Amino acid sequence: MPRFINVRLILNKANGVEHCYQAELEHENKASPPPVKFDFNLANKIGEDKDFRFYFDRINELSAKSEQLRTVGIALYKLIFQGELKGVFETWIAEKTPDELLHLRLDIRTPELVSIPWELFFRENTAEYLARRGVSIVRYINNATKNKVKLVSDLKVLITSAAPNGNLHFNENEYIEPLKSLFNQFNIVYDCMSGVSYSQLRKKLNDNKYDLFYFIGHGIYEDSSGKIILRNSDGKQEKVESGDLGTLLSKGDVQLAFFHSCQTAQINRVGAANQIVNPFLGVAQNLIAAGVPAVVAMQYNFPQTENGKTFVCEFYNHLLMHKNIDQAMQQARDAIKSSDYTWCIPVLYLQNDISNVEDVPIANETNAAREISQPQKIAELLLSLNYRDQERNFQDVINRQAEGAFLIQAEEEIIQHWLIRRLAGCVPDFTKAKIFLIKTDSYAIRSNSVEFWSAFQKECVDNRSCESVIHALAELCQRKSVIIAMYGLRVIEESKITQIHNFWLSLVKEVRSRDCHFRSKLILLIAQGNSTTVDQLHPFEFSISLAPLEKILQSDAKTWLEQEKVYDPLNRLGVNTQAIVRNDINTWDEEPSQMLEEICQTLFKISDGIAAIEPYWKLAG
């Protein structure tokens, strides 16, 4: 857990002059620089001879381009960080160590500045967004209550959604099902309400206590008030005022509310004339005022895309894995490419003051492993498919040496994941190991090899450089095994593969120079299709190249179904497994991998199918 360095940025009106404001910077234990004054108006021109309003509208319309995000970020940074204030702030950033996180609280005391996307602060000289490079940006309302977030391991979650007739243009289950799988993985108790009305929600919250509240649906800001849209008994939309919602959630002792819905952090529409309004009229702000300690909400329209799903899942995943809310927010931002506007739309409001930052451990390894969830049970069953040759060869190597690189070949990606997870499970103390999953075809490494190090940055180091990653991983390996699994290396040009190869050799050398735990292993697993050979991946010098796995055979599926650990749960589900094994399987036309998917999805009711193996990795690290 990193140590937080607490800094508060106070934005206020300057002497009552229109469009004139003042910025003050406070450090938890250092002297403050003199405040600075700045002029701000939505009509200010900042780039392409366009004003702020133009760029904010592009974000709200979900059409902002990467260069437009940078233009806004640079302009906002230059507004606030001027002269001595800028120099002092950048010194504070430079002085922090890799295990420290700058915790920047935005204390905005003038309403017309609340709906500005300060999360886009961009340092032009270092070409980085603050919120994506070791600075946690959190919003704070000075005159709200100061409750700390109190989350315990035995969480209870309420998942809600509403799709009024003709009013929701996406499949809510696509967003809810991954969360259910995640909560199941950590044995988190949850209730789920679809098509919820206000009366149903009120009754649910009156009768039960929940720690986390998650809503997916529509949010709007109209008539100077934030609202969410529920579904009444006739199936039509039912608008709920933020004040009523705040009362409900605070009475129910909700500690964190997450709104996957547009405009839930606005207090006035982007582009409207500056006006003095009540800063508590937005959904997020009203909940903070009502006593909910933490709220995640959207300051603009939020895209219902894969990136939107990724942000939500990454947030909850990191929240549950020993992180506090600030870190979960930052990790979720980092999961989205900086060129995509999705990462800057969510904002985090916290009640507690600058000196009261509190770590929020939620799920620990003991709790996650205490009772294996259904997806994990299926993963265990799938791992029992009869492929022992690769496993035996793998174990022979790791029993002889502490470090090893392995080429894993399987044509289908889901089988690559299955085989890698199976082999990784052979590493001593696997459930205590630190695992890094790196999909090179989803990283910007193809155009910028520096991005490769960011895959490690999220978990073990802040400084994105080869040397810092090697140092951090070698330190980690002194305490536990480190397993690096890479997919898609074939898409990278040879010069960049050489860099990764040199990284691996340097890492092995660094690990060998240290005193490591006697059971610690350093393992590199590289997954490719069967057409890939070791020579084609030159210059990697693998300790071992495992025999390619051509495909899962029907005979293997039959053997798998006959195992008692598989046979018994299927029989308990009322499936005549014996008839399938004796009569059906030999005549099936489909590939065994498709058959396994079907068994997982239709019989075990695991929507992720064979991909259930992927979340099972979360038991480690």
N, C-alpha and C positions, 0 to 999 in steps of 0.2 A: 504494500500500500504506500503510495508516495506521500511525502509530507507537503501540506498545502502552505503556500506563502500568500497571505491574505492582503489584497489590495482593493480599495474602494474608489470608484470613479463617480463623483457627484456632478450631475448636470443640472443647472438651475438657471432661472431667469437672471439677467444682469440689470439691476437698477430699473426694472420695469420698462426698459426700452424695447420697442417692437423688433423682433428678429435678432436681438442681442442676448447672448447667453454666456454663462461662465462654467468652466470645468475645473474641478479640484481633484487632487489625487492624494489618497491617504494610504500609507503602508502600516502594517500591524506593529512594526518596531523600528521604523526609520523616519527621519524627518521628511515632511511633505515639501514639495517644491511650491513656488508661488503659483496661484491659480492663473488661468489664462481666459481671456474673453474671445468669443468667436461669433460671427454672424452666420445665421442659418435661415434659409428660406427655400421652400420647395421649388421656387422659380430660379434658384441659383444654377448657373451653367457650370457643368463639370467635365464634359467630354463630348466630342462629336458635335459641339455646340448645342447639346441637349441639357435639359435641367434635371434636377433630382426626380421630379415627378415622372418624367419619361422613363427613367430606369426603374423606379419603384413599380410603375405600371407593368413593365416587362416581367418583373419577378411575380407580381400578382397574377398575371396572365399565363404564367408558366412557360414563358418564351424567352427568358433571359439567356444570353450567350455568355460563355466563359469570360470573354474580354469585358463585357458589360458588368459582370459581377466584380471584376478587378477594378474597373473604373470607379464604381460606387465605393468599394472598400478603401481604395487609395484616398478618395475625396473625404470620406468620413474620418479616416485616420489623420489626415492633414488638418482637418477642422479642429480636432481635440488636442493632438500631440504636437505642440509647438514649443519652440524655444527651450527654456530650462526644463519645463515639464516633460517634454519629449526626451531630452537627454537623460533625466533621472529615471524615467520609466524604462527606457531601453537598457540602462545600466542594471536595473533590477532584473530584467529578463536575462541579461548576459551573466549575471552572478548566480543564477539558480543552477543547481546541480541536476544531473539526469534523473535523480530520484525525487525531485521537487516539482510541484505543479503550481504555477501562478494562478491564483484564484481571484479573478477580476469581477467584482460585484458592481453592476450598473445600478446606481441609486439615482433614478431619474425623477426630479422633483418638479418638473414642469410638464403638463400633459401633452403639449404639442410635440414633444420629443419622444414620447413613449413608443409610437408606432414606426420609428425609424430602425432599420435593420443594422444596429450597431454590431451584431455578430459577424458582419462582413469586414471589420477592421483588417486592413491589409498593409503590411510594411513593405513599401516599394523597394527599399534598399536590400532587403533580404528575400524578397519575392515570396512572402508567405502570409497566409491568413492567421491571425493570432489564435482563433478558435480551433485551429487544426495543428498548432505547433506549440504545445505545452502551456497554453493559457486557457483556463476554463472560464468562459463568460457566462455569468449568471445574473439574472435580474432580481432586483430587491426593491421593496417599497418601504421607505423609511418609517412612515407612521402606521404601518400594519402591525399586527401582533407578531411576537417573536418566538413562536413555537418551534422546537427542534423536531426533526423527523425521527420517529421511533419505529423502526421496522425490525421484526424478530424473525427467527428461522421458520417458525410455523405460520407463515403468511396465509392470509385468505384474500382471494382476488374476486372482484366482480367484473365480468366482461359483458358489455352491453353494446347493442347495435340497433339501429332503426332505419327502415327502408320504407318511408311513406310511398303510397302509390305514385308512380311517375316522378319520383323525386330522388332516386339514387341510381347512379349509372355505373355501378361496379358490383361485383360479387363479394359481399361481406365475408362469406366463408373462406375466401382465398386469404383473407387477412387474419381471421380468427383461428383457423385450424393450425397454422404454424405456432401460434401462441399456446394453444392447448397442448401441442406436442412438447413445447419447451417447458411448460409448467408441469406436465406429467413427468418429464425427465427429472425435475428437481423435487418431485413429490409435493408440489404446491397445490393446496386446495383452492378450487375456483368454482364459481357459479357462472352460468352463461345465460343471458337473456337476449333473444332476437326479437325484432319488431316491438320493442318495448314502448309502453306509454308512460306518461308522467305518473299516473296513479299506481301503475305496477312498480315503477321504480321507487316511488315513495314508500310503498308497502314493503318492498324488499329491503330498503335501507333502514326502515323503522324496525323490522323484525330481525335484522342481522347486522353484525359488525364486520367491516372489511378494511383491510390495510391498503389495498391498491384498487383503484377504479379506472377501468379502461373503456373509452367510448369510441366507436367508429361510426361515422355518419356525417350528416351535414351540420355545419355551423355557419352562422351569419352575423353580421353586425349591421343593424338597422335601427332607425329611430333612437339613435344615441345609446344603444344597448346591445351587448353581446347576447347571443341566444344559441341553443342547440335545437335541432329539429327531431322530435320523437314521432311516434306513430300512434294515433288515437284508435279507439275501438272500431271506427269505420274505415281504418286503413289510410286515413288522410294525415297530412302533416300537422304536428302539434308543436308549436314554438314554446320553448321553456326559457324564461328569463334567467340570466346568470345569477341574479340575487336569490331566486328560489332554489336553483341548483346548489349554490354555495351553502345555503341553510341545510339542505338535505345531506350533503356530503360531510359537512363539519359535525353535524349531530351524529352521524354514523362513524365518527372517528377515523375517517379516511386520511391516510398519511401522504399518499401520492395519487394525484389524478392525472391521467394521460388522455388528451383529446386528439384523436386521429381525425380531425375535422377542421375545415377551413375557417380562417378569420377568428379563431377562438382566443387569440392574444391581441386583437386589435381594440383600440378605444375610439378611433375615428377612421373612416375610410381613407386609404391612400389617395392623395390628390385633392382631398377636400380642403377648404380654406382653414388655415390655422385658427383654432378657437379654444377658449378655456373650457375644458370639460372635466367632469369628475373622473379621476384616474382609475377608479374602481369599477367602471361601467363595463369593461370587457369581461369575458368569461373567466380567463385566468386571473385577472386582477381582482375580480369579485370573490373568487374562491379563496385567494390569499387573504383578503380582508375578512372573510367569514371565519377563517381559522384553519383552513387546509394548509399544512406546512409546505407542501411542494406541488407544483403544477407544471406539466409539460403541455404546451399548446402551440398553435400555428399562427404566426403573425400575418401570413398571407394565405391565399389558396394553397392547398397542399396536394401534390400530384398523387393520383391513385395508380401508381406504376410499380414496377419491381423495385425501384429504388425506395419508394415509400414503404413497401413491405420490409425491405432490408433494414431501413432505419429503425423501424419499430422492433423487429426481432433482435437486432444488435443491441439496442438499448436495454431490453429486458434481459437478454443473455448476460451482458456485462454487469447489470445490476444484481443478478442472482449469483454471479461468480465473485463474491467477496468485494465488489466495488461499491463505492457510494454513488449517489445520484449524479453528482458532477462528472465523475469519471465515465459513468455509463453514457452520459450525454456526449462527451467528447469522443468516446470510442464509436458511438453511433454515427457521429459526423464523419469520422475518419473512414468509415466503411463505404462512404459515397465519394466518388471522384470529385475533386474540387471544381471541376468544370461544370458540374451539374448543380442547378440551383436548389435541389432537394435538401441538401445538408444545412442551408442557412435559414430555412423557413421555420423550423421548430425552435422555440425558446423555452428556457427553464426559469421559472420563478421559485425562489425559496424565501421563507419567512425569516429564518434565523439570521442574526447579525453577523458582521464581519469577523468578530472574535469568537463566534460560536459554531465554527464549522465542525460537523460531527460525522465521523465515519459511519457508514450504514452497512455492516455486514449482514447479509440476508441468508444466503444458502452456503453452507460449507461442505467440504468433501464428505464429512461424516453423514450429514443430512442427505446429500445427493445420493450416496451409496447405500443408505440405510435400508431402503426397500426398492428393489429394481422395478421400474415402471414397465408398462406393457410394451412400448417400443423397444426398450432395452432387452426385454425378454425375447422379443422377436429377433433382435440383433444377435443375441446369444445363440438362438436356434440356427440362424443363417450362417453364423460362423462355424457351425458344426458340419457344414458340407465337406465331403470327403476329399480334400486335396492336401495330402500329407507330405508329398515330395518337396514342394517349395518350403514348407514349414520346417521340415527336418534339415534341409540345407541351410536355411536361415539360422536355425538354432545352433547348428554346428559352428558357424562362424562367430556368433555373438558369445558362445561359451568359451571360445578361444581368445577373443580380443575384446577390448572395451569400446573400440570405434569401428564403424563399418558403413560403407555406402553400397546400396543395393539397387539394381535395376529390376523393376517389377513390370512384367509385360502381360497385358490382357486387352483384348480388342475393345470390349464394351467398357464405358466409363464406370457404370455401376459396379462392374466386376472388379475394376481397378480399385475402387474404394473398398469393396468387400475384402479383397486380398490384402491390401495394405493394412486395413484395420486388423485383420486376422494375424498378420505377421507382427504388427506392433504389439499385439497382446501377448506375444512371446517374450517381450523384453521384461527382465526382472523388475518388480515393483511398478508395473505398467500403470496402475491406477494412481500412482503418486508422481508419474513422469510429467514433464512439461512437453506439450505437443504443439507444433506449429504446422498448420495446413496452408500451403502456398500454391495457389492456382495461377501460374504465370500468365495464362492467356487472359486472365481477368485483371491483371495489373498493368500499370503503365510502363513496366519494365521493357516492353518491346521498343519503346521510343526513348526511355530514360532509365538506365540501369540503377540510378540512385533510388528509384521507387522500390526496388527489391528490398532495400533495408527497412522500408516502412512496414513491411509485413511483420518484422520483428519488433519494430518500434512500439507497436500497439501493446505489446505484452511485457517487454523487458527493458526498453531503453528509449530515451527521448531524442538522442542525437542520431540523426540519420546518416551514419557513415559506417563503412565496413569495419573499421577498427573498433568503434564503440560497440557494435553488435557482437563482434568476436569476443571482446572483453566481457560483455554482459552474459553471453551464452556460456563462456568458460566458467564464470563465477557460479552460474546456475547449475552447471554440471558437477560442481563440487558437492552439491546437496542432493541432486536427484538426476535421473536419466533425462536426456533431451532427445526428442524424436522429431525430425524434420521430414515432412512428407510433401513432395512437390509433384504437381500435375502440369501437363502441357508444355514441357520444356522444348518440345519439337518446334514450337512457334517462334523461338528466340534465335536470333542470328548467332553464328559461331563465336564471334568476338565477345558477346555477352555471356555465352556459356562458359567461355574461358574465365571471365571474371568470377562467375559463381564457383567454378572449379577451384580457382585460386583461393577464394573465400573458404571453401571447404578444407583445403589443405592447411591453410593458416589456422583455422579453427581447431583442427585435429592437433596441430603442433602446440597451440596455446593450452588446450585441455591436457595434453600429455605433460606439460611443464608444471602442472598444478597437482596438489594433493586432492584427489577426488574420493568420494564415498566408494567403498570397495565394490558396491553393486551398481554404481552409476554406469550408464552406457550412453554413447553418443552415436545416434543412428540417423542415416540419411536414406530415405526411401524415394525413389523416382519412378513414377508410374507413366507408362507409355503404351501405345498400341503394339500389337504383335509384329508389325512391319518394321518397327524401330530396332536397330541393333546397337550394340555398344560402340562399334566403329562409327556409326552415324552420329553418335553423341560425343565423339572425340572433342576435347581431350580428357574427358572424365576417365579416371582409372578406378574402376569399381573393385571393391574387395571381392564381390561375387555378382555374377549375373544369373538370376534365377531362370529356370526353364520357362518359356512362354506358356501361358494358360490359354489354350486355343478357344475353349468355350466350356460352359457347364453342360455335361452330357445328360441324357435322360436316365441313364443308369445311375449317375451320381444323384440326381433328384430322387430316384427310387430308393436308393440307399439312405438318403437323408430322411425321407418320409417314414422309413421303417424304424428309425431310431426311437427309442422309448421317449426321449425328451421332446421329440416332435410329435410322435404318435399320440401320446397321452393328451396334450392340450387340444389337438385337433378332435380327438374323440369326445372330449368334454364339451366341445362346441357342437356336437351332434353330427360331425362329419364321418362318413364311413371310410376311414383312411385305408382299411384293408382292401376294400373294393377298388379304390383308386390305384393302389400299388399293384394289385393282381391283374386288373382288367383294363383300366383306363389309360394309364400313363404310356403304355407301349404304342397306343394308337393316336396319341396327341400329335397334332401337326405343329403346334406352337413351339418356340424355343423354350428350353427349361428356364431361362432367366425371366421370360414372360410369365411362365407358369408360377414361378416363385413370387413375382409381383402380384399375380392374381390371388394366390393363397394369402399373402400379407394383407391385401386390400379388402378382399371379400370375406375371408374366413376369420382372420385375426383383427379385422377392422382397423388396420394401420394405414392411414391414407398415404404415408410416405413410401410404403412398400419396402423394397430392398434398401432404399435410402434411409431407413430406420437405423442402419448401421452408422450413418454419419453423425447424428446427434449423440450416439453412444460414446463417441470420442470425448464428450464433455465430462465424462467421469474421470478423465485424466487431466492433469495440469491444473 
